[in-house]
Amino acid sequence: SSCLRDFKSSGSHFSREASQVHAGVRLSRYPVRAMRISLSAAGGRLRFLSTRLLKRLGLGEDGFLLFLAVLIGAITGAAAGGFHELINLIRDWLYNNEHTGNAFLYDGWGMIFLVLFPALGGLAVGVISRFVFREREGHGVVDVVESVVRSSGFQKPSIAIEKILTSALTIGTGGSAGAEGPIVQIGAAISSWVGQIFRVARSKMPVLTGCGCAAGISAIFNAPFGGVLFTLEVILQDFSIRSFTPVVLASVIAQVTVQAMFQVIHHQTEYRAIFAMPAREAMALGTLNWSQVGNFIFLGVICGVLGAVFTRLMYWTEH
């Protein structure tokens, strides 16, 4: 019987060694996957040790979310700054260089490029989405909300890279698109990647997704409060303290990160948002008074009706 036990133990030991060798061979064939698994293992250990330390300090597992909120805010802020710079780089290269300046584009045959540049940009986006990333084009914010409802916010990390490239191409070449939808998806993909690395529980993932969305809006539009309110109302639909605190933290950190980036890159003392209004135009508007309230009510009604019509028309043409 002892010989039989020795034989079984040696056999099990050999099978474990064989499985480890096979696993090593499989991972060596896929270095990206091996690196992802190594990062996830290290992140899981760090989360476990940090959670134990925080519990001794009386904070619990929710305290680790604050650390992740800071990390997500910093990474998303850096990604938003790179997204902004890529848009400006493409725009300046096409529309503001010495060969295609304003005088050339708006005089004679040069006006053809005002149609050609956006068309070529759309073609490049289609090729990249279809043959490089092999991802379907989504609906921006709607896709993020759907992922929170159906999969607790889990998304492919590659979405962040794909959206930075394709959206920068679309906006930079003059396409009819904005930065809100892409930056929300970029932030959500980054937060999902961080959550997967640190092996965050599924129940905590929607909060991390909200952190990424708020950080993206805050960084790209220089609006930390707007990012927080947008996320709590649209993405999470939750105004509890458990959600509010990490979302605010990520939003503020993202804005601080972008401010620091542009102070270093452009030596700016103050970073202005993409859609910032020049100071002279803001001064010309004058002060608001009660006599203008009726105008704002009328504007809100008109915008609401046009928004509903536009949304229905978009889905109708899509189908």
Contacts in CASP RR format, 6 or more apart in sequence:
PFRMAT RR
TARGET T0000
AUTHOR 0000-0000-0000
METHOD contacts of the structure
MODEL  1
SSCLRDFKSSGSHFSREASQVHAGVRLSRYPVRAMRISLSAAGGRLRFLS
TRLLKRLGLGEDGFLLFLAVLIGAITGAAAGGFHELINLIRDWLYNNEHT
GNAFLYDGWGMIFLVLFPALGGLAVGVISRFVFREREGHGVVDVVESVVR
SSGFQKPSIAIEKILTSALTIGTGGSAGAEGPIVQIGAAISSWVGQIFRV
ARSKMPVLTGCGCAAGISAIFNAPFGGVLFTLEVILQDFSIRSFTPVVLA
SVIAQVTVQAMFQVIHHQTEYRAIFAMPAREAMALGTLNWSQVGNFIFLG
VICGVLGAVFTRLMYWTEH
24 34 0 8 1.000
27 33 0 8 1.000
27 34 0 8 1.000
27 37 0 8 1.000
28 34 0 8 1.000
39 197 0 8 1.000
40 196 0 8 1.000
40 197 0 8 1.000
40 199 0 8 1.000
43 197 0 8 1.000
43 198 0 8 1.000
43 199 0 8 1.000
44 197 0 8 1.000
44 198 0 8 1.000
44 199 0 8 1.000
46 198 0 8 1.000
47 64 0 8 1.000
47 198 0 8 1.000
47 199 0 8 1.000
47 200 0 8 1.000
50 64 0 8 1.000
50 67 0 8 1.000
51 60 0 8 1.000
51 61 0 8 1.000
51 64 0 8 1.000
54 60 0 8 1.000
54 61 0 8 1.000
54 63 0 8 1.000
54 64 0 8 1.000
55 61 0 8 1.000
61 201 0 8 1.000
61 204 0 8 1.000
62 242 0 8 1.000
64 198 0 8 1.000
65 204 0 8 1.000
65 207 0 8 1.000
65 208 0 8 1.000
65 246 0 8 1.000
66 245 0 8 1.000
66 246 0 8 1.000
66 249 0 8 1.000
68 194 0 8 1.000
68 195 0 8 1.000
68 198 0 8 1.000
68 200 0 8 1.000
68 208 0 8 1.000
68 211 0 8 1.000
68 246 0 8 1.000
69 208 0 8 1.000
69 211 0 8 1.000
69 246 0 8 1.000
69 247 0 8 1.000
69 249 0 8 1.000
69 250 0 8 1.000
69 253 0 8 1.000
70 249 0 8 1.000
70 250 0 8 1.000
70 253 0 8 1.000
71 194 0 8 1.000
72 187 0 8 1.000
72 190 0 8 1.000
72 191 0 8 1.000
72 194 0 8 1.000
72 208 0 8 1.000
72 211 0 8 1.000
72 212 0 8 1.000
72 215 0 8 1.000
72 250 0 8 1.000
73 211 0 8 1.000
73 212 0 8 1.000
73 215 0 8 1.000
73 219 0 8 1.000
73 250 0 8 1.000
73 251 0 8 1.000
73 253 0 8 1.000
73 254 0 8 1.000
73 257 0 8 1.000
74 253 0 8 1.000
74 254 0 8 1.000
74 257 0 8 1.000
75 190 0 8 1.000
75 194 0 8 1.000
76 186 0 8 1.000
76 187 0 8 1.000
76 190 0 8 1.000
76 191 0 8 1.000
76 212 0 8 1.000
76 215 0 8 1.000
76 216 0 8 1.000
76 219 0 8 1.000
76 250 0 8 1.000
76 254 0 8 1.000
77 215 0 8 1.000
77 216 0 8 1.000
77 219 0 8 1.000
77 253 0 8 1.000
77 254 0 8 1.000
77 255 0 8 1.000
77 257 0 8 1.000
77 258 0 8 1.000
77 261 0 8 1.000
78 257 0 8 1.000
78 261 0 8 1.000
79 160 0 8 1.000
79 164 0 8 1.000
79 186 0 8 1.000
79 187 0 8 1.000
79 190 0 8 1.000
79 216 0 8 1.000
80 183 0 8 1.000
80 186 0 8 1.000
80 215 0 8 1.000
80 216 0 8 1.000
80 219 0 8 1.000
80 220 0 8 1.000
80 254 0 8 1.000
80 258 0 8 1.000
81 219 0 8 1.000
81 220 0 8 1.000
81 258 0 8 1.000
81 261 0 8 1.000
81 262 0 8 1.000
82 164 0 8 1.000
83 164 0 8 1.000
83 167 0 8 1.000
83 168 0 8 1.000
83 179 0 8 1.000
83 182 0 8 1.000
83 183 0 8 1.000
83 186 0 8 1.000
83 220 0 8 1.000
84 220 0 8 1.000
84 274 0 8 1.000
85 265 0 8 1.000
86 164 0 8 1.000
86 165 0 8 1.000
86 168 0 8 1.000
87 168 0 8 1.000
87 171 0 8 1.000
87 172 0 8 1.000
87 179 0 8 1.000
87 274 0 8 1.000
90 168 0 8 1.000
90 169 0 8 1.000
90 172 0 8 1.000
90 173 0 8 1.000
91 171 0 8 1.000
91 172 0 8 1.000
91 173 0 8 1.000
91 174 0 8 1.000
94 100 0 8 1.000
94 113 0 8 1.000
94 117 0 8 1.000
94 172 0 8 1.000
94 173 0 8 1.000
95 101 0 8 1.000
95 102 0 8 1.000
95 105 0 8 1.000
95 117 0 8 1.000
96 102 0 8 1.000
100 110 0 8 1.000
100 113 0 8 1.000
104 110 0 8 1.000
105 111 0 8 1.000
105 113 0 8 1.000
105 114 0 8 1.000
106 114 0 8 1.000
117 173 0 8 1.000
117 174 0 8 1.000
118 173 0 8 1.000
118 174 0 8 1.000
118 175 0 8 1.000
118 176 0 8 1.000
120 173 0 8 1.000
121 169 0 8 1.000
121 170 0 8 1.000
121 173 0 8 1.000
121 175 0 8 1.000
122 169 0 8 1.000
122 170 0 8 1.000
122 173 0 8 1.000
122 175 0 8 1.000
124 169 0 8 1.000
124 173 0 8 1.000
125 166 0 8 1.000
125 169 0 8 1.000
125 170 0 8 1.000
126 137 0 8 1.000
126 166 0 8 1.000
128 162 0 8 1.000
128 165 0 8 1.000
128 166 0 8 1.000
128 169 0 8 1.000
129 135 0 8 1.000
129 136 0 8 1.000
129 137 0 8 1.000
129 162 0 8 1.000
129 166 0 8 1.000
133 158 0 8 1.000
133 161 0 8 1.000
133 162 0 8 1.000
135 156 0 8 1.000
135 158 0 8 1.000
135 159 0 8 1.000
135 162 0 8 1.000
140 181 0 8 1.000
140 182 0 8 1.000
140 184 0 8 1.000
140 185 0 8 1.000
141 180 0 8 1.000
141 181 0 8 1.000
141 184 0 8 1.000
141 185 0 8 1.000
141 234 0 8 1.000
141 235 0 8 1.000
143 185 0 8 1.000
144 153 0 8 1.000
144 155 0 8 1.000
144 184 0 8 1.000
144 185 0 8 1.000
144 188 0 8 1.000
144 209 0 8 1.000
144 213 0 8 1.000
144 235 0 8 1.000
145 234 0 8 1.000
145 235 0 8 1.000
147 153 0 8 1.000
147 154 0 8 1.000
147 155 0 8 1.000
147 188 0 8 1.000
147 209 0 8 1.000
148 206 0 8 1.000
148 209 0 8 1.000
148 235 0 8 1.000
148 236 0 8 1.000
152 202 0 8 1.000
152 203 0 8 1.000
152 205 0 8 1.000
152 206 0 8 1.000
152 209 0 8 1.000
153 188 0 8 1.000
153 192 0 8 1.000
153 205 0 8 1.000
153 206 0 8 1.000
153 208 0 8 1.000
153 209 0 8 1.000
154 192 0 8 1.000
154 196 0 8 1.000
154 205 0 8 1.000
155 185 0 8 1.000
155 188 0 8 1.000
155 189 0 8 1.000
155 192 0 8 1.000
156 189 0 8 1.000
156 192 0 8 1.000
157 189 0 8 1.000
157 190 0 8 1.000
157 192 0 8 1.000
157 193 0 8 1.000
157 196 0 8 1.000
158 189 0 8 1.000
159 185 0 8 1.000
159 186 0 8 1.000
159 188 0 8 1.000
159 189 0 8 1.000
160 185 0 8 1.000
160 186 0 8 1.000
160 187 0 8 1.000
160 189 0 8 1.000
160 190 0 8 1.000
160 193 0 8 1.000
163 182 0 8 1.000
163 185 0 8 1.000
163 186 0 8 1.000
163 189 0 8 1.000
164 182 0 8 1.000
164 186 0 8 1.000
166 182 0 8 1.000
167 177 0 8 1.000
167 178 0 8 1.000
167 179 0 8 1.000
167 182 0 8 1.000
170 177 0 8 1.000
171 177 0 8 1.000
171 178 0 8 1.000
171 179 0 8 1.000
179 220 0 8 1.000
179 221 0 8 1.000
179 274 0 8 1.000
180 217 0 8 1.000
180 220 0 8 1.000
180 221 0 8 1.000
183 216 0 8 1.000
183 217 0 8 1.000
183 219 0 8 1.000
183 220 0 8 1.000
184 213 0 8 1.000
184 216 0 8 1.000
184 217 0 8 1.000
184 235 0 8 1.000
186 216 0 8 1.000
187 212 0 8 1.000
187 213 0 8 1.000
187 215 0 8 1.000
187 216 0 8 1.000
188 209 0 8 1.000
188 210 0 8 1.000
188 212 0 8 1.000
188 213 0 8 1.000
190 212 0 8 1.000
191 208 0 8 1.000
191 209 0 8 1.000
191 210 0 8 1.000
191 211 0 8 1.000
191 212 0 8 1.000
191 213 0 8 1.000
192 205 0 8 1.000
192 208 0 8 1.000
192 209 0 8 1.000
194 208 0 8 1.000
195 205 0 8 1.000
195 208 0 8 1.000
200 208 0 8 1.000
206 236 0 8 1.000
207 236 0 8 1.000
207 242 0 8 1.000
207 243 0 8 1.000
207 246 0 8 1.000
207 247 0 8 1.000
208 246 0 8 1.000
209 235 0 8 1.000
209 236 0 8 1.000
210 231 0 8 1.000
210 235 0 8 1.000
210 236 0 8 1.000
210 243 0 8 1.000
210 247 0 8 1.000
210 250 0 8 1.000
211 246 0 8 1.000
211 247 0 8 1.000
211 249 0 8 1.000
211 250 0 8 1.000
211 251 0 8 1.000
212 231 0 8 1.000
212 250 0 8 1.000
212 254 0 8 1.000
213 227 0 8 1.000
213 230 0 8 1.000
213 231 0 8 1.000
213 235 0 8 1.000
214 224 0 8 1.000
214 227 0 8 1.000
214 228 0 8 1.000
214 230 0 8 1.000
214 231 0 8 1.000
214 247 0 8 1.000
214 248 0 8 1.000
214 250 0 8 1.000
214 251 0 8 1.000
214 254 0 8 1.000
215 250 0 8 1.000
215 251 0 8 1.000
215 253 0 8 1.000
215 254 0 8 1.000
216 227 0 8 1.000
216 254 0 8 1.000
217 223 0 8 1.000
217 226 0 8 1.000
217 227 0 8 1.000
217 230 0 8 1.000
217 231 0 8 1.000
217 251 0 8 1.000
218 224 0 8 1.000
218 226 0 8 1.000
218 227 0 8 1.000
218 228 0 8 1.000
218 251 0 8 1.000
218 252 0 8 1.000
218 254 0 8 1.000
218 255 0 8 1.000
219 254 0 8 1.000
219 255 0 8 1.000
219 257 0 8 1.000
219 258 0 8 1.000
220 273 0 8 1.000
220 274 0 8 1.000
221 227 0 8 1.000
221 273 0 8 1.000
221 274 0 8 1.000
221 275 0 8 1.000
222 255 0 8 1.000
222 258 0 8 1.000
222 271 0 8 1.000
222 272 0 8 1.000
222 273 0 8 1.000
222 276 0 8 1.000
223 273 0 8 1.000
224 248 0 8 1.000
224 251 0 8 1.000
224 252 0 8 1.000
224 254 0 8 1.000
224 255 0 8 1.000
225 251 0 8 1.000
226 251 0 8 1.000
227 251 0 8 1.000
228 244 0 8 1.000
228 247 0 8 1.000
228 248 0 8 1.000
228 251 0 8 1.000
231 247 0 8 1.000
231 251 0 8 1.000
232 238 0 8 1.000
232 239 0 8 1.000
232 243 0 8 1.000
232 244 0 8 1.000
232 247 0 8 1.000
233 239 0 8 1.000
236 243 0 8 1.000
236 247 0 8 1.000
258 271 0 8 1.000
259 270 0 8 1.000
259 271 0 8 1.000
262 268 0 8 1.000
262 271 0 8 1.000
263 269 0 8 1.000
263 271 0 8 1.000
END
